[in-house]
């Protein structure tokens, strides 16, 4: 499970976009609260998430979304760090 999680999230972590993904997931995939917490515009948040979609080759901003799979992968990584 951890190998899968690390493999899935490696492009995001290497790009420095991990905090954006984590914030977006924490706010239940809502752009406005994500942007507010990151102190950026909603347009900038959308651009970052679009970049994450490109890196992962998975949809996030339009259905069907892969956000639950990403949540599971990130959760596995966090539990590993305990």
PDB file of N, CA, C and O in Angstrom, chain B, residues numbered from 101:
ATOM      1  N   UNK B 101       0.817  -1.186   0.000  1.00  0.00           N
ATOM      2  CA  UNK B 101       0.000   0.000   0.000  1.00  0.00           C
ATOM      3  C   UNK B 101       0.866   1.258   0.000  1.00  0.00           C
ATOM      4  O   UNK B 101       0.587   2.218  -0.717  1.00  0.00           O
ATOM      5  N   UNK B 102       1.925   1.237   0.818  1.00  0.00           N
ATOM      6  CA  UNK B 102       2.788   2.412   0.878  1.00  0.00           C
ATOM      7  C   UNK B 102       3.556   2.628  -0.423  1.00  0.00           C
ATOM      8  O   UNK B 102       3.744   3.766  -0.851  1.00  0.00           O
ATOM      9  N   UNK B 103       3.993   1.556  -1.044  1.00  0.00           N
ATOM     10  CA  UNK B 103       4.692   1.699  -2.332  1.00  0.00           C
ATOM     11  C   UNK B 103       3.759   2.323  -3.360  1.00  0.00           C
ATOM     12  O   UNK B 103       4.171   3.184  -4.138  1.00  0.00           O
ATOM     13  N   UNK B 104       2.504   1.888  -3.364  1.00  0.00           N
ATOM     14  CA  UNK B 104       1.507   2.460  -4.271  1.00  0.00           C
ATOM     15  C   UNK B 104       1.309   3.952  -3.980  1.00  0.00           C
ATOM     16  O   UNK B 104       1.281   4.770  -4.900  1.00  0.00           O
ATOM     17  N   UNK B 105       1.171   4.298  -2.695  1.00  0.00           N
ATOM     18  CA  UNK B 105       0.941   5.692  -2.307  1.00  0.00           C
ATOM     19  C   UNK B 105       2.125   6.570  -2.716  1.00  0.00           C
ATOM     20  O   UNK B 105       1.943   7.642  -3.292  1.00  0.00           O
ATOM     21  N   UNK B 106       3.329   6.107  -2.416  1.00  0.00           N
ATOM     22  CA  UNK B 106       4.519   6.892  -2.778  1.00  0.00           C
ATOM     23  C   UNK B 106       4.637   7.044  -4.292  1.00  0.00           C
ATOM     24  O   UNK B 106       4.962   8.123  -4.788  1.00  0.00           O
ATOM     25  N   UNK B 107       4.376   5.976  -5.017  1.00  0.00           N
ATOM     26  CA  UNK B 107       4.447   6.045  -6.478  1.00  0.00           C
ATOM     27  C   UNK B 107       3.428   6.997  -7.058  1.00  0.00           C
ATOM     28  O   UNK B 107       3.736   7.760  -7.974  1.00  0.00           O
ATOM     29  N   UNK B 108       2.214   6.959  -6.533  1.00  0.00           N
ATOM     30  CA  UNK B 108       1.146   7.837  -7.029  1.00  0.00           C
ATOM     31  C   UNK B 108       1.450   9.299  -6.750  1.00  0.00           C
ATOM     32  O   UNK B 108       1.244  10.149  -7.615  1.00  0.00           O
ATOM     33  N   UNK B 109       1.937   9.601  -5.552  1.00  0.00           N
ATOM     34  CA  UNK B 109       2.117  10.994  -5.137  1.00  0.00           C
ATOM     35  C   UNK B 109       3.496  11.570  -5.413  1.00  0.00           C
ATOM     36  O   UNK B 109       3.712  12.767  -5.223  1.00  0.00           O
ATOM     37  N   UNK B 110       4.431  10.743  -5.858  1.00  0.00           N
ATOM     38  CA  UNK B 110       5.799  11.217  -6.108  1.00  0.00           C
ATOM     39  C   UNK B 110       5.854  12.460  -7.016  1.00  0.00           C
ATOM     40  O   UNK B 110       6.552  13.416  -6.676  1.00  0.00           O
ATOM     41  N   UNK B 111       5.145  12.481  -8.153  1.00  0.00           N
ATOM     42  CA  UNK B 111       5.229  13.676  -9.002  1.00  0.00           C
ATOM     43  C   UNK B 111       4.742  14.944  -8.304  1.00  0.00           C
ATOM     44  O   UNK B 111       5.259  16.034  -8.552  1.00  0.00           O
ATOM     45  N   UNK B 112       3.755  14.797  -7.439  1.00  0.00           N
ATOM     46  CA  UNK B 112       3.220  15.957  -6.724  1.00  0.00           C
ATOM     47  C   UNK B 112       4.224  16.432  -5.679  1.00  0.00           C
ATOM     48  O   UNK B 112       4.503  17.627  -5.576  1.00  0.00           O
ATOM     49  N   UNK B 113       4.755  15.506  -4.918  1.00  0.00           N
ATOM     50  CA  UNK B 113       5.715  15.872  -3.882  1.00  0.00           C
ATOM     51  C   UNK B 113       6.980  16.460  -4.486  1.00  0.00           C
ATOM     52  O   UNK B 113       7.542  17.409  -3.939  1.00  0.00           O
ATOM     53  N   UNK B 114       7.433  15.915  -5.598  1.00  0.00           N
ATOM     54  CA  UNK B 114       8.646  16.429  -6.253  1.00  0.00           C
ATOM     55  C   UNK B 114       8.417  17.806  -6.868  1.00  0.00           C
ATOM     56  O   UNK B 114       9.358  18.589  -6.994  1.00  0.00           O
ATOM     57  N   UNK B 115       7.192  18.105  -7.248  1.00  0.00           N
ATOM     58  CA  UNK B 115       6.891  19.393  -7.871  1.00  0.00           C
ATOM     59  C   UNK B 115       6.670  20.505  -6.852  1.00  0.00           C
ATOM     60  O   UNK B 115       6.613  21.680  -7.215  1.00  0.00           O
ATOM     61  N   UNK B 116       6.544  20.139  -5.578  1.00  0.00           N
ATOM     62  CA  UNK B 116       6.273  21.140  -4.556  1.00  0.00           C
ATOM     63  C   UNK B 116       4.802  21.478  -4.414  1.00  0.00           C
ATOM     64  O   UNK B 116       4.447  22.404  -3.685  1.00  0.00           O
ATOM     65  N   UNK B 117       3.935  20.737  -5.104  1.00  0.00           N
ATOM     66  CA  UNK B 117       2.499  21.009  -5.064  1.00  0.00           C
ATOM     67  C   UNK B 117       1.756  20.190  -4.005  1.00  0.00           C
ATOM     68  O   UNK B 117       0.528  20.238  -3.930  1.00  0.00           O
ATOM     69  N   UNK B 118       2.493  19.446  -3.196  1.00  0.00           N
ATOM     70  CA  UNK B 118       1.868  18.652  -2.147  1.00  0.00           C
ATOM     71  C   UNK B 118       1.003  19.475  -1.203  1.00  0.00           C
ATOM     72  O   UNK B 118      -0.120  19.067  -0.908  1.00  0.00           O
ATOM     73  N   UNK B 119       1.485  20.629  -0.713  1.00  0.00           N
ATOM     74  CA  UNK B 119       0.649  21.432   0.179  1.00  0.00           C
ATOM     75  C   UNK B 119      -0.663  21.899  -0.471  1.00  0.00           C
ATOM     76  O   UNK B 119      -1.692  21.997   0.197  1.00  0.00           O
ATOM     77  N   UNK B 120      -0.614  22.182  -1.768  1.00  0.00           N
ATOM     78  CA  UNK B 120      -1.844  22.575  -2.460  1.00  0.00           C
ATOM     79  C   UNK B 120      -2.827  21.419  -2.487  1.00  0.00           C
ATOM     80  O   UNK B 120      -4.009  21.602  -2.194  1.00  0.00           O
ATOM     81  N   UNK B 121      -2.357  20.242  -2.831  1.00  0.00           N
ATOM     82  CA  UNK B 121      -3.228  19.071  -2.866  1.00  0.00           C
ATOM     83  C   UNK B 121      -3.787  18.774  -1.482  1.00  0.00           C
ATOM     84  O   UNK B 121      -4.978  18.498  -1.343  1.00  0.00           O
ATOM     85  N   UNK B 122      -2.944  18.827  -0.460  1.00  0.00           N
ATOM     86  CA  UNK B 122      -3.390  18.548   0.902  1.00  0.00           C
ATOM     87  C   UNK B 122      -4.455  19.550   1.352  1.00  0.00           C
ATOM     88  O   UNK B 122      -5.456  19.164   1.954  1.00  0.00           O
ATOM     89  N   UNK B 123      -4.242  20.815   1.065  1.00  0.00           N
ATOM     90  CA  UNK B 123      -5.199  21.853   1.454  1.00  0.00           C
ATOM     91  C   UNK B 123      -6.514  21.661   0.723  1.00  0.00           C
ATOM     92  O   UNK B 123      -7.579  21.776   1.329  1.00  0.00           O
ATOM     93  N   UNK B 124      -6.459  21.376  -0.547  1.00  0.00           N
ATOM     94  CA  UNK B 124      -7.667  21.157  -1.356  1.00  0.00           C
ATOM     95  C   UNK B 124      -8.460  19.969  -0.832  1.00  0.00           C
ATOM     96  O   UNK B 124      -9.686  20.037  -0.743  1.00  0.00           O
ATOM     97  N   UNK B 125      -7.784  18.890  -0.486  1.00  0.00           N
ATOM     98  CA  UNK B 125      -8.478  17.720   0.047  1.00  0.00           C
ATOM     99  C   UNK B 125      -9.054  18.010   1.433  1.00  0.00           C
ATOM    100  O   UNK B 125     -10.148  17.548   1.757  1.00  0.00           O
ATOM    101  N   UNK B 126      -8.327  18.770   2.250  1.00  0.00           N
ATOM    102  CA  UNK B 126      -8.805  19.118   3.587  1.00  0.00           C
ATOM    103  C   UNK B 126     -10.078  19.957   3.510  1.00  0.00           C
ATOM    104  O   UNK B 126     -10.921  19.896   4.405  1.00  0.00           O
ATOM    105  N   UNK B 127     -10.213  20.734   2.447  1.00  0.00           N
ATOM    106  CA  UNK B 127     -11.397  21.584   2.249  1.00  0.00           C
ATOM    107  C   UNK B 127     -12.433  20.923   1.334  1.00  0.00           C
ATOM    108  O   UNK B 127     -13.216  21.606   0.675  1.00  0.00           O
ATOM    109  N   UNK B 128     -12.426  19.594   1.302  1.00  0.00           N
ATOM    110  CA  UNK B 128     -13.422  18.825   0.539  1.00  0.00           C
ATOM    111  C   UNK B 128     -13.511  19.259  -0.922  1.00  0.00           C
ATOM    112  O   UNK B 128     -14.603  19.369  -1.480  1.00  0.00           O
ATOM    113  N   UNK B 129     -12.366  19.500  -1.528  1.00  0.00           N
ATOM    114  CA  UNK B 129     -12.254  19.827  -2.952  1.00  0.00           C
ATOM    115  C   UNK B 129     -12.950  21.137  -3.316  1.00  0.00           C
ATOM    116  O   UNK B 129     -13.421  21.296  -4.442  1.00  0.00           O
ATOM    117  N   UNK B 130     -13.016  22.065  -2.381  1.00  0.00           N
ATOM    118  CA  UNK B 130     -13.615  23.374  -2.660  1.00  0.00           C
ATOM    119  C   UNK B 130     -12.500  24.381  -2.924  1.00  0.00           C
ATOM    120  O   UNK B 130     -11.559  24.510  -2.140  1.00  0.00           O
ATOM    121  N   UNK B 131     -12.625  25.086  -4.039  1.00  0.00           N
ATOM    122  CA  UNK B 131     -11.568  26.007  -4.461  1.00  0.00           C
ATOM    123  C   UNK B 131     -11.447  27.239  -3.582  1.00  0.00           C
ATOM    124  O   UNK B 131     -10.337  27.603  -3.192  1.00  0.00           O
ATOM    125  N   UNK B 132     -12.552  27.889  -3.261  1.00  0.00           N
ATOM    126  CA  UNK B 132     -12.485  29.152  -2.512  1.00  0.00           C
ATOM    127  C   UNK B 132     -11.793  28.986  -1.154  1.00  0.00           C
ATOM    128  O   UNK B 132     -10.885  29.759  -0.849  1.00  0.00           O
ATOM    129  N   UNK B 133     -12.185  28.010  -0.331  1.00  0.00           N
ATOM    130  CA  UNK B 133     -11.470  27.856   0.940  1.00  0.00           C
ATOM    131  C   UNK B 133     -10.003  27.449   0.759  1.00  0.00           C
ATOM    132  O   UNK B 133      -9.138  27.841   1.543  1.00  0.00           O
ATOM    133  N   UNK B 134      -9.739  26.665  -0.274  1.00  0.00           N
ATOM    134  CA  UNK B 134      -8.355  26.266  -0.566  1.00  0.00           C
ATOM    135  C   UNK B 134      -7.524  27.495  -0.882  1.00  0.00           C
ATOM    136  O   UNK B 134      -6.441  27.681  -0.328  1.00  0.00           O
ATOM    137  N   UNK B 135      -8.032  28.333  -1.772  1.00  0.00           N
ATOM    138  CA  UNK B 135      -7.318  29.549  -2.154  1.00  0.00           C
ATOM    139  C   UNK B 135      -7.108  30.461  -0.947  1.00  0.00           C
ATOM    140  O   UNK B 135      -6.027  31.022  -0.768  1.00  0.00           O
ATOM    141  N   UNK B 136      -8.145  30.607  -0.120  1.00  0.00           N
ATOM    142  CA  UNK B 136      -8.043  31.480   1.050  1.00  0.00           C
ATOM    143  C   UNK B 136      -6.953  30.994   2.003  1.00  0.00           C
ATOM    144  O   UNK B 136      -6.158  31.795   2.496  1.00  0.00           O
ATOM    145  N   UNK B 137      -6.913  29.698   2.263  1.00  0.00           N
ATOM    146  CA  UNK B 137      -5.893  29.176   3.185  1.00  0.00           C
ATOM    147  C   UNK B 137      -4.495  29.340   2.616  1.00  0.00           C
ATOM    148  O   UNK B 137      -3.549  29.602   3.359  1.00  0.00           O
ATOM    149  N   UNK B 138      -4.356  29.189   1.304  1.00  0.00           N
ATOM    150  CA  UNK B 138      -3.047  29.324   0.662  1.00  0.00           C
ATOM    151  C   UNK B 138      -2.679  30.783   0.362  1.00  0.00           C
ATOM    152  O   UNK B 138      -1.575  31.074  -0.098  1.00  0.00           O
ATOM    153  N   UNK B 139      -3.634  31.703   0.634  1.00  0.00           N
ATOM    154  CA  UNK B 139      -3.431  33.137   0.366  1.00  0.00           C
ATOM    155  C   UNK B 139      -3.144  33.396  -1.108  1.00  0.00           C
ATOM    156  O   UNK B 139      -2.257  34.175  -1.457  1.00  0.00           O
ATOM    157  N   UNK B 140      -3.917  32.724  -1.972  1.00  0.00           N
ATOM    158  CA  UNK B 140      -3.817  32.931  -3.410  1.00  0.00           C
ATOM    159  C   UNK B 140      -5.229  33.112  -3.962  1.00  0.00           C
ATOM    160  O   UNK B 140      -6.207  32.874  -3.254  1.00  0.00           O
ATOM    161  N   UNK B 141      -5.339  33.527  -5.205  1.00  0.00           N
ATOM    162  CA  UNK B 141      -6.651  33.680  -5.830  1.00  0.00           C
ATOM    163  C   UNK B 141      -7.225  32.307  -6.196  1.00  0.00           C
ATOM    164  O   UNK B 141      -6.491  31.322  -6.281  1.00  0.00           O
ATOM    165  N   UNK B 142      -8.522  32.255  -6.407  1.00  0.00           N
ATOM    166  CA  UNK B 142      -9.120  30.986  -6.831  1.00  0.00           C
ATOM    167  C   UNK B 142      -8.593  30.586  -8.206  1.00  0.00           C
ATOM    168  O   UNK B 142      -8.468  29.400  -8.509  1.00  0.00           O
ATOM    169  N   UNK B 143      -8.288  31.571  -9.026  1.00  0.00           N
ATOM    170  CA  UNK B 143      -7.708  31.267 -10.342  1.00  0.00           C
ATOM    171  C   UNK B 143      -6.346  30.593 -10.180  1.00  0.00           C
ATOM    172  O   UNK B 143      -6.038  29.628 -10.879  1.00  0.00           O
ATOM    173  N   UNK B 144      -5.546  31.098  -9.270  1.00  0.00           N
ATOM    174  CA  UNK B 144      -4.228  30.500  -9.028  1.00  0.00           C
ATOM    175  C   UNK B 144      -4.374  29.088  -8.454  1.00  0.00           C
ATOM    176  O   UNK B 144      -3.618  28.187  -8.818  1.00  0.00           O
ATOM    177  N   UNK B 145      -5.342  28.900  -7.561  1.00  0.00           N
ATOM    178  CA  UNK B 145      -5.583  27.563  -6.998  1.00  0.00           C
ATOM    179  C   UNK B 145      -6.004  26.599  -8.103  1.00  0.00           C
ATOM    180  O   UNK B 145      -5.541  25.459  -8.150  1.00  0.00           O
ATOM    181  N   UNK B 146      -6.881  27.059  -8.989  1.00  0.00           N
ATOM    182  CA  UNK B 146      -7.335  26.219 -10.105  1.00  0.00           C
ATOM    183  C   UNK B 146      -6.156  25.856 -11.018  1.00  0.00           C
ATOM    184  O   UNK B 146      -6.060  24.721 -11.485  1.00  0.00           O
ATOM    185  N   UNK B 147      -5.267  26.811 -11.270  1.00  0.00           N
ATOM    186  CA  UNK B 147      -4.094  26.544 -12.113  1.00  0.00           C
ATOM    187  C   UNK B 147      -3.179  25.504 -11.478  1.00  0.00           C
ATOM    188  O   UNK B 147      -2.648  24.629 -12.161  1.00  0.00           O
ATOM    189  N   UNK B 148      -3.000  25.610 -10.160  1.00  0.00           N
ATOM    190  CA  UNK B 148      -2.169  24.618  -9.466  1.00  0.00           C
ATOM    191  C   UNK B 148      -2.801  23.232  -9.550  1.00  0.00           C
ATOM    192  O   UNK B 148      -2.111  22.241  -9.788  1.00  0.00           O
ATOM    193  N   UNK B 149      -4.109  23.170  -9.355  1.00  0.00           N
ATOM    194  CA  UNK B 149      -4.790  21.875  -9.416  1.00  0.00           C
ATOM    195  C   UNK B 149      -4.796  21.307 -10.830  1.00  0.00           C
ATOM    196  O   UNK B 149      -4.732  20.092 -11.016  1.00  0.00           O
ATOM    197  N   UNK B 150      -4.873  22.178 -11.813  1.00  0.00           N
ATOM    198  CA  UNK B 150      -4.770  21.735 -13.206  1.00  0.00           C
ATOM    199  C   UNK B 150      -3.382  21.152 -13.466  1.00  0.00           C
ATOM    200  O   UNK B 150      -3.244  20.158 -14.178  1.00  0.00           O
ATOM    201  N   UNK B 151      -2.365  21.771 -12.891  1.00  0.00           N
ATOM    202  CA  UNK B 151      -0.996  21.241 -13.016  1.00  0.00           C
ATOM    203  C   UNK B 151      -0.891  19.872 -12.341  1.00  0.00           C
ATOM    204  O   UNK B 151      -0.236  18.971 -12.864  1.00  0.00           O
ATOM    205  N   UNK B 152      -1.530  19.716 -11.187  1.00  0.00           N
ATOM    206  CA  UNK B 152      -1.538  18.423 -10.500  1.00  0.00           C
ATOM    207  C   UNK B 152      -2.223  17.377 -11.371  1.00  0.00           C
ATOM    208  O   UNK B 152      -1.748  16.246 -11.473  1.00  0.00           O
ATOM    209  N   UNK B 153      -3.344  17.750 -12.003  1.00  0.00           N
ATOM    210  CA  UNK B 153      -4.028  16.832 -12.925  1.00  0.00           C
ATOM    211  C   UNK B 153      -3.084  16.385 -14.038  1.00  0.00           C
ATOM    212  O   UNK B 153      -3.040  15.206 -14.389  1.00  0.00           O
ATOM    213  N   UNK B 154      -2.332  17.332 -14.588  1.00  0.00           N
ATOM    214  CA  UNK B 154      -1.401  17.010 -15.673  1.00  0.00           C
ATOM    215  C   UNK B 154      -0.303  16.064 -15.193  1.00  0.00           C
ATOM    216  O   UNK B 154       0.048  15.112 -15.889  1.00  0.00           O
ATOM    217  N   UNK B 155       0.236  16.328 -14.006  1.00  0.00           N
ATOM    218  CA  UNK B 155       1.300  15.473 -13.470  1.00  0.00           C
ATOM    219  C   UNK B 155       0.807  14.055 -13.202  1.00  0.00           C
ATOM    220  O   UNK B 155       1.525  13.084 -13.441  1.00  0.00           O
ATOM    221  N   UNK B 156      -0.415  13.943 -12.707  1.00  0.00           N
ATOM    222  CA  UNK B 156      -0.964  12.636 -12.358  1.00  0.00           C
ATOM    223  C   UNK B 156      -1.679  11.941 -13.515  1.00  0.00           C
ATOM    224  O   UNK B 156      -1.928  10.736 -13.475  1.00  0.00           O
ATOM    225  N   UNK B 157      -2.005  12.724 -14.546  1.00  0.00           N
ATOM    226  CA  UNK B 157      -2.809  12.228 -15.665  1.00  0.00           C
ATOM    227  C   UNK B 157      -4.129  11.654 -15.145  1.00  0.00           C
ATOM    228  O   UNK B 157      -4.571  10.586 -15.569  1.00  0.00           O
ATOM    229  N   UNK B 158      -4.755  12.403 -14.201  1.00  0.00           N
ATOM    230  CA  UNK B 158      -6.017  12.008 -13.569  1.00  0.00           C
ATOM    231  C   UNK B 158      -6.884  13.246 -13.396  1.00  0.00           C
ATOM    232  O   UNK B 158      -6.369  14.342 -13.174  1.00  0.00           O
ATOM    233  N   UNK B 159      -8.205  13.074 -13.498  1.00  0.00           N
ATOM    234  CA  UNK B 159      -9.096  14.220 -13.293  1.00  0.00           C
ATOM    235  C   UNK B 159      -9.273  14.540 -11.807  1.00  0.00           C
ATOM    236  O   UNK B 159      -9.390  13.640 -10.976  1.00  0.00           O
ATOM    237  N   UNK B 160      -9.291  15.824 -11.492  1.00  0.00           N
ATOM    238  CA  UNK B 160      -9.580  16.275 -10.137  1.00  0.00           C
ATOM    239  C   UNK B 160     -10.714  17.296 -10.123  1.00  0.00           C
ATOM    240  O   UNK B 160     -11.578  17.267  -9.247  1.00  0.00           O
ATOM    241  N   UNK B 161     -10.701  18.192 -11.098  1.00  0.00           N
ATOM    242  CA  UNK B 161     -11.644  19.305 -11.094  1.00  0.00           C
ATOM    243  C   UNK B 161     -12.945  19.012 -11.828  1.00  0.00           C
ATOM    244  O   UNK B 161     -13.880  19.810 -11.768  1.00  0.00           O
ATOM    245  N   UNK B 162     -13.017  17.892 -12.510  1.00  0.00           N
ATOM    246  CA  UNK B 162     -14.254  17.538 -13.227  1.00  0.00           C
ATOM    247  C   UNK B 162     -14.547  16.057 -12.976  1.00  0.00           C
ATOM    248  O   UNK B 162     -13.630  15.249 -12.822  1.00  0.00           O
ATOM    249  N   UNK B 163     -15.812  15.721 -12.937  1.00  0.00           N
ATOM    250  CA  UNK B 163     -16.171  14.318 -12.659  1.00  0.00           C
ATOM    251  C   UNK B 163     -15.825  13.409 -13.828  1.00  0.00           C
ATOM    252  O   UNK B 163     -15.811  13.881 -14.965  1.00  0.00           O
ATOM    253  N   UNK B 164     -15.552  12.161 -13.611  1.00  0.00           N
ATOM    254  CA  UNK B 164     -15.348  11.578 -12.279  1.00  0.00           C
ATOM    255  C   UNK B 164     -13.969  11.949 -11.759  1.00  0.00           C
ATOM    256  O   UNK B 164     -12.990  11.931 -12.504  1.00  0.00           O
ATOM    257  N   UNK B 165     -13.900  12.280 -10.500  1.00  0.00           N
ATOM    258  CA  UNK B 165     -12.661  12.731  -9.872  1.00  0.00           C
ATOM    259  C   UNK B 165     -11.950  11.569  -9.192  1.00  0.00           C
ATOM    260  O   UNK B 165     -12.581  10.622  -8.722  1.00  0.00           O
ATOM    261  N   UNK B 166     -10.646  11.659  -9.151  1.00  0.00           N
ATOM    262  CA  UNK B 166      -9.836  10.650  -8.473  1.00  0.00           C
ATOM    263  C   UNK B 166      -9.419  11.108  -7.079  1.00  0.00           C
ATOM    264  O   UNK B 166      -8.463  10.573  -6.518  1.00  0.00           O
ATOM    265  N   UNK B 167     -10.114  12.082  -6.518  1.00  0.00           N
ATOM    266  CA  UNK B 167      -9.665  12.648  -5.246  1.00  0.00           C
ATOM    267  C   UNK B 167      -9.688  11.648  -4.100  1.00  0.00           C
ATOM    268  O   UNK B 167      -8.857  11.743  -3.197  1.00  0.00           O
ATOM    269  N   UNK B 168     -10.614  10.691  -4.106  1.00  0.00           N
ATOM    270  CA  UNK B 168     -10.661   9.730  -3.000  1.00  0.00           C
ATOM    271  C   UNK B 168      -9.450   8.801  -3.025  1.00  0.00           C
ATOM    272  O   UNK B 168      -8.932   8.416  -1.977  1.00  0.00           O
ATOM    273  N   UNK B 169      -9.011   8.451  -4.207  1.00  0.00           N
ATOM    274  CA  UNK B 169      -7.808   7.633  -4.320  1.00  0.00           C
ATOM    275  C   UNK B 169      -6.588   8.413  -3.835  1.00  0.00           C
ATOM    276  O   UNK B 169      -5.714   7.858  -3.170  1.00  0.00           O
ATOM    277  N   UNK B 170      -6.533   9.700  -4.172  1.00  0.00           N
ATOM    278  CA  UNK B 170      -5.425  10.530  -3.713  1.00  0.00           C
ATOM    279  C   UNK B 170      -5.470  10.708  -2.202  1.00  0.00           C
ATOM    280  O   UNK B 170      -4.431  10.708  -1.542  1.00  0.00           O
ATOM    281  N   UNK B 171      -6.679  10.861  -1.651  1.00  0.00           N
ATOM    282  CA  UNK B 171      -6.816  10.982  -0.202  1.00  0.00           C
ATOM    283  C   UNK B 171      -6.281   9.728   0.477  1.00  0.00           C
ATOM    284  O   UNK B 171      -5.543   9.813   1.459  1.00  0.00           O
ATOM    285  N   UNK B 172      -6.653   8.569  -0.045  1.00  0.00           N
ATOM    286  CA  UNK B 172      -6.203   7.307   0.535  1.00  0.00           C
ATOM    287  C   UNK B 172      -4.676   7.198   0.478  1.00  0.00           C
ATOM    288  O   UNK B 172      -4.047   6.765   1.444  1.00  0.00           O
ATOM    289  N   UNK B 173      -4.092   7.586  -0.633  1.00  0.00           N
ATOM    290  CA  UNK B 173      -2.635   7.523  -0.772  1.00  0.00           C
ATOM    291  C   UNK B 173      -1.953   8.455   0.219  1.00  0.00           C
ATOM    292  O   UNK B 173      -0.983   8.065   0.868  1.00  0.00           O
ATOM    293  N   UNK B 174      -2.450   9.684   0.343  1.00  0.00           N
ATOM    294  CA  UNK B 174      -1.843  10.640   1.268  1.00  0.00           C
ATOM    295  C   UNK B 174      -2.019  10.171   2.715  1.00  0.00           C
ATOM    296  O   UNK B 174      -1.111  10.319   3.533  1.00  0.00           O
ATOM    297  N   UNK B 175      -3.170   9.613   3.021  1.00  0.00           N
ATOM    298  CA  UNK B 175      -3.436   9.110   4.376  1.00  0.00           C
ATOM    299  C   UNK B 175      -2.464   7.980   4.713  1.00  0.00           C
ATOM    300  O   UNK B 175      -1.957   7.913   5.833  1.00  0.00           O
ATOM    301  N   UNK B 176      -2.204   7.098   3.757  1.00  0.00           N
ATOM    302  CA  UNK B 176      -1.246   6.011   3.977  1.00  0.00           C
ATOM    303  C   UNK B 176       0.138   6.593   4.289  1.00  0.00           C
ATOM    304  O   UNK B 176       0.831   6.102   5.180  1.00  0.00           O
ATOM    305  N   UNK B 177       0.533   7.626   3.565  1.00  0.00           N
ATOM    306  CA  UNK B 177       1.831   8.246   3.822  1.00  0.00           C
ATOM    307  C   UNK B 177       1.870   8.873   5.208  1.00  0.00           C
ATOM    308  O   UNK B 177       2.866   8.742   5.920  1.00  0.00           O
ATOM    309  N   UNK B 178       0.804   9.548   5.594  1.00  0.00           N
ATOM    310  CA  UNK B 178       0.773  10.181   6.914  1.00  0.00           C
ATOM    311  C   UNK B 178       0.825   9.160   8.034  1.00  0.00           C
ATOM    312  O   UNK B 178       1.498   9.375   9.042  1.00  0.00           O
ATOM    313  N   UNK B 179       0.122   8.054   7.866  1.00  0.00           N
ATOM    314  CA  UNK B 179       0.150   7.004   8.879  1.00  0.00           C
ATOM    315  C   UNK B 179       1.515   6.352   8.991  1.00  0.00           C
ATOM    316  O   UNK B 179       1.920   5.916  10.068  1.00  0.00           O
ATOM    317  N   UNK B 180       2.219   6.288   7.876  1.00  0.00           N
ATOM    318  CA  UNK B 180       3.566   5.732   7.882  1.00  0.00           C
ATOM    319  C   UNK B 180       4.497   6.585   8.744  1.00  0.00           C
ATOM    320  O   UNK B 180       5.408   6.069   9.390  1.00  0.00           O
ATOM    321  N   UNK B 181       4.256   7.893   8.743  1.00  0.00           N
ATOM    322  CA  UNK B 181       5.127   8.819   9.458  1.00  0.00           C
ATOM    323  C   UNK B 181       4.890   8.881  10.955  1.00  0.00           C
ATOM    324  O   UNK B 181       5.615   9.586  11.657  1.00  0.00           O
ATOM    325  N   UNK B 182       3.903   8.169  11.463  1.00  0.00           N
ATOM    326  CA  UNK B 182       3.616   8.188  12.906  1.00  0.00           C
ATOM    327  C   UNK B 182       4.742   7.652  13.714  1.00  0.00           C
ATOM    328  O   UNK B 182       4.653   7.603  14.941  1.00  0.00           O
TER     329      UNK B 182
END
